[in-house]
């Protein structure tokens, strides 16, 4: 399994705001995906308190990060933000990867 090498994390609230404002957006059953082309590769995985308690939120973020790593060789660089949706744990990991790949295709960031 790969890793997120080459990707920095989004940390500043200004960066999040600019991504939410300017990025292409697509949602599926697993997450809401934001993509903005940029020179620097960045990623953020977010799970709000509406999703559940800390253990659940961290699990959802791990699942989305793992799915992103699998799809990573197929996508172009840029800034990505994934917001986890509720009931993510009821989906199989294969379904999460399929939905993520479909979202990348719809946004137009597959190679």
C-alpha positions, 0 to 999 in steps of 0.5 A, a space after each residue: 500500500 502507498 502513502 501520501 508522499 508528495 502531499 502536504 496537509 491543509 492547515 490554515 483556515 484561509 486555505 480551507 476558505 479559498 478551496 471551499 470558495 473556488 474549487 470544483 465540488 462533487 458529492 457521493 454517498 461516502 464524502 463531499 470532494 473539493 478539487 482545486 488545481 494548484 502547483 502544490 499538492 495538498 490534501 485535507 480529510 474532514 469529519 464534522 461532529 455531526 458524523 459521530 464521536 472522535 473514534 468514529 470521526 477518526 475511523 472515517 478519516 482513515 478510510 477516506 485517506 486509504 481510499 485516496 491512496 489507492 486512487 492516487 496514481 490515477 489523479 492529477 496534482 492539486 488541492 483536495 478536501 474530502 468531507 466524510 458523510 454519515 454512515 460511511 462505515 456501512 459501506 464496503 471499502 471497495 464501494 468507497 474506492 469506487 465512489 471516490 474514483 467516480 467523483 474524481 472522474 466527474 470533477 475531471 481530475 483523473 489522468 
